[in-house]
Amino acid sequence: MFGYVRYDLPNLFVKDVALYQALYCGLCRGIGACCGHAARAGLSYDVTFLSALLHNMTGTDIVIEQRGCFGHTVRKKPMAKTDALTEELGAFNTMLVYYKLADDVADSGKGRGKRLYFRRGFLRAKKKYPELAELVGNFLKTQSNTETSDMVCLDSAAEPTARFMETISDHFLKGAATEHTRALFYGLGKWVYLIDALDDYEKDASHAFNPFVRAYGAKSREQLMSENGEEISFLFDTLFYSIREHLAFIEFHFNRDLTDNVILRGLPLETARVMKGEPRPRMSVKIS
């Protein structure tokens, strides 16, 4: 689930690169405050994007301060000050990492050491945010039940993740939630599930559930895209159209250049990369 939400750097303003870096460091601090320093190893760009999006939608001001940390002890750098929203997103990040590792152990029997490494942080997050932990746990059960059922298509397989993101948006936005915010997060959740499944096509083809394997049965991703590329491209284009339509009706309290860049440019570019079977480039938000 991690690693697919990316920006389009050539079309991102320098100010927004700096903001993203500050939010990334702020989320790291939020994880440390809520879950302990060890859990910082699971820091995710995907949840950093959620931080930018949710701060803007709720009108929660981002306070930037010059600070050092264990990773930057000599030279201080701009970091977003930890607030209540950032801490809870840090807990959310840790929960997702822990459950992802638990799923890896269940699938392959490997990764028990990594799961143990995040266990204490996960338990701290669960204790502080029981409602959020329940939402994440219920989602994983629903997703598992869906993937083990006999009648599964692309839409039904992606539905639990889409509904989960819709529910998560309500949880964080509270009174700021609207039908358009729910639809936006629903679309983002559906995209994340489908792009992850498409990217893992060959890895999942022999032993794990994959809705694209179930739907098309091609022996390789190359064959899949050769025979069904237009249909799969249409699936994602339709999804992006829905996301754009609902995004236009959402009120943002601050500058939306960063989030628009990710949603309107970054996600389609990442989709094109996965459809071509290209390797994932290393992502960085560092500026000189």
C-alpha positions in Angstrom: 0.0 0.0 0.0 3.0 2.3 0.5 5.1 4.1 -2.0 2.7 4.9 -4.9 1.5 8.4 -3.9 4.1 10.7 -5.6 4.4 14.2 -6.9 5.5 15.4 -10.3 8.8 17.1 -9.4 9.4 19.1 -12.7 6.0 20.8 -12.2 6.3 21.4 -8.4 7.1 24.8 -7.1 10.2 25.1 -4.9 8.0 26.4 -2.0 5.9 23.3 -2.2 9.0 21.0 -2.2 10.1 22.8 1.0 6.6 22.4 2.5 6.6 18.7 1.7 10.0 18.3 3.3 8.7 20.1 6.4 5.6 18.0 6.6 7.7 14.8 6.1 9.9 15.8 9.1 6.8 16.9 11.1 5.2 13.5 10.5 8.4 11.8 11.7 8.3 13.8 14.9 4.6 13.0 15.3 5.4 9.3 15.0 8.1 9.6 17.6 5.8 11.5 20.0 3.0 9.0 19.7 4.7 5.7 19.0 8.3 6.0 20.1 11.5 6.6 18.1 11.7 3.0 16.7 8.4 3.5 14.8 9.9 6.4 12.9 11.6 3.8 10.6 8.2 3.3 9.0 7.8 6.9 7.9 5.8 7.1 4.7 5.5 9.7 1.9 1.9 8.5 1.4 0.9 9.6 4.9 2.9 12.8 4.4 0.6 13.5 1.5 -2.5 12.8 3.7 -1.0 15.3 6.2 -0.9 18.0 3.5 -4.3 17.2 2.3 -6.1 17.0 5.7 -4.4 20.1 7.2 -5.6 22.1 4.2 -9.1 20.7 4.2 -9.6 21.2 8.0 -8.0 24.6 7.9 -5.4 23.5 10.5 -2.4 25.9 10.1 1.0 24.3 9.6 3.6 26.0 11.8 7.1 25.7 10.4 10.1 26.0 12.8 13.8 25.5 12.5 14.8 22.4 14.4 17.4 19.7 14.6 16.8 16.0 15.2 18.8 12.8 15.6 19.0 12.6 11.8 20.1 16.3 11.5 22.1 17.1 14.5 24.5 19.7 13.0 22.3 21.8 10.8 18.8 22.8 11.7 16.1 22.6 9.0 12.5 23.6 8.6 10.1 21.2 10.2 6.3 21.3 10.7 5.4 21.6 14.3 3.7 18.6 15.7 0.0 19.1 16.3 -2.9 16.8 17.2 -3.6 15.9 13.6 0.0 15.1 12.9 0.3 12.9 16.0 -2.8 10.9 15.0 -1.5 10.5 11.4 1.7 9.3 12.9 -0.3 6.6 14.8 -2.1 5.8 11.6 1.2 5.4 9.7 2.5 3.0 12.4 -0.7 0.9 12.3 -0.5 0.5 8.6 3.2 -0.5 8.7 2.6 -3.0 11.4 -0.4 -4.6 9.7 1.4 -4.7 6.4 4.3 -6.6 8.0 1.8 -8.9 9.7 0.2 -9.6 6.3 3.7 -10.4 4.9 4.3 -12.9 7.7 0.9 -14.5 7.0 1.6 -14.8 3.3 5.2 -15.9 3.3 6.2 -16.6 6.9 9.0 -14.0 6.6 9.4 -10.7 8.3 8.7 -11.7 11.9 11.7 -9.6 13.1 10.5 -6.5 11.4 7.0 -7.0 12.7 8.4 -7.4 16.2 10.4 -4.2 15.8 7.2 -2.2 15.2 5.1 -4.0 17.8 5.7 -1.6 20.7 4.9 1.4 18.6 1.8 -0.2 17.3 0.5 -1.0 20.8 1.2 2.6 21.9 -0.8 3.9 18.9 -3.6 1.4 19.5 -3.9 2.4 23.1 -3.9 6.2 22.4 -6.3 6.0 19.4 -8.6 2.9 19.9 -11.2 4.2 17.5 -8.7 4.6 14.7 -7.2 1.2 15.5 -10.7 -0.4 15.2 -11.3 1.2 11.8 -8.0 -0.2 10.5 -8.6 -3.6 12.0 -12.1 -3.9 10.6 -10.9 -2.8 7.2 -8.2 -5.6 7.1 -10.8 -8.2 8.1 -13.2 -7.0 5.3 -10.4 -6.9 2.7 -9.3 -10.5 3.7 -12.9 -11.8 3.5 -13.4 -10.2 0.1 -10.2 -11.7 -1.3 -11.0 -15.2 -0.1 -14.6 -15.1 -1.6 -15.4 -16.9 -4.8 -17.0 -14.0 -6.6 -14.4 -11.3 -6.9 -13.9 -8.7 -9.7 -11.7 -5.7 -9.9 -14.3 -3.3 -8.5 -15.4 -5.6 -5.6 -11.8 -6.4 -4.7 -10.9 -2.7 -4.4 -14.2 -1.8 -2.6 -12.9 -2.4 1.0 -9.9 -0.2 0.5 -12.0 2.5 -1.2 -14.6 2.4 1.6 -11.8 2.4 4.2 -10.3 5.6 2.9 -13.8 7.1 2.7 -14.3 6.3 6.4 -10.9 7.5 7.3 -11.6 10.9 5.7 -14.8 11.2 7.8 -12.8 10.3 10.9 -10.2 13.0 10.4 -12.3 15.7 8.7 -15.3 15.4 11.1 -17.4 18.5 10.5 -15.5 19.4 7.4 -16.5 16.2 5.6 -18.8 16.4 2.6 -20.0 14.1 -0.1 -17.1 15.3 -2.3 -14.4 14.7 0.3 -15.8 11.2 0.8 -15.8 10.6 -3.0 -12.3 11.9 -3.4 -10.9 9.6 -0.7 -12.9 6.7 -2.0 -11.3 7.2 -5.4 -7.8 7.5 -3.9 -8.3 4.3 -2.0 -9.5 2.5 -5.0 -6.5 3.8 -7.0 -4.0 2.7 -4.4 -5.4 -0.8 -4.3 -5.6 -1.3 -8.0 -2.2 0.2 -8.8 -0.6 -1.9 -6.1 -2.2 -5.0 -7.5 -1.2 -4.2 -11.1 2.4 -3.5 -10.0 2.5 -6.9 -8.1 1.0 -8.8 -11.0 3.9 -11.2 -11.7 4.8 -11.6 -8.0 1.3 -12.6 -7.1 0.5 -14.7 -10.2 1.7 -18.0 -8.7 0.7 -17.9 -5.0 -1.2 -14.8 -3.8 -4.5 -13.3 -4.6 -4.5 -10.6 -7.3 -7.7 -9.3 -8.9 -6.0 -8.7 -12.2 -4.8 -12.3 -12.3 -8.3 -13.4 -11.4 -9.9 -11.2 -14.0 -7.5 -11.8 -17.0 -5.3 -14.8 -16.3 -2.4 -13.6 -18.4 0.9 -15.4 -17.7 2.9 -12.2 -17.4 2.3 -8.5 -17.0 3.7 -7.9 -20.5 1.0 -10.3 -21.9 -1.6 -8.6 -19.7 -0.9 -5.2 -21.0 -0.5 -6.3 -24.6 -3.9 -8.0 -24.7 -5.8 -5.8 -22.2 -3.9 -2.5 -22.0 -6.7 -0.3 -23.4 -9.3 -1.7 -21.1 -7.1 -1.3 -18.0 -6.1 2.2 -19.2 -9.8 3.1 -19.5 -10.4 1.8 -15.9 -7.8 4.2 -14.5 -8.9 7.1 -16.8 -12.5 6.7 -15.5 -11.2 6.8 -11.9 -9.1 9.9 -12.5 -12.1 11.6 -14.1 -14.2 11.0 -11.0 -11.3 12.2 -8.7 -10.9 15.4 -10.7 -14.7 16.1 -10.7 -15.0 15.8 -6.9 -11.7 17.6 -6.2 -13.1 20.7 -7.9 -15.9 21.0 -5.3 -13.8 20.7 -2.2 -12.9 23.8 -0.2 -9.2 24.2 0.6 -8.2 26.8 3.2 -4.7 27.3 2.0 -2.6 27.1 -1.2 -3.5 23.8 -3.0 -0.6 23.7 -5.4 1.1 20.8 -3.6 -1.9 18.5 -3.3 -3.1 19.3 -6.8 0.3 18.4 -8.2 0.2 15.0 -6.5 -3.4 14.1 -7.3 -3.7 15.6 -10.9 -0.1 14.9 -12.1 1.7 12.5 -9.8 -0.9 9.7 -9.7 -1.4 9.5 -13.5 2.4 9.5 -14.0 2.8 6.7 -11.4 0.0 4.8 -13.2 1.8 5.1 -16.5 5.0 3.9 -15.0 3.3 0.8 -13.5 1.5 0.0 -16.8 4.8 0.2 -18.7 6.5 -2.1 -16.1 9.2 0.4 -15.3 11.1 0.3 -12.0 10.1 2.6 -9.2 12.4 5.6 -9.0 13.8 6.7 -5.6 11.7 9.5 -4.2 13.3 12.5 -2.5 12.0 15.8 -1.1 15.4 17.2 -0.4 16.2 20.7 -1.6 19.6 22.5 -1.5 
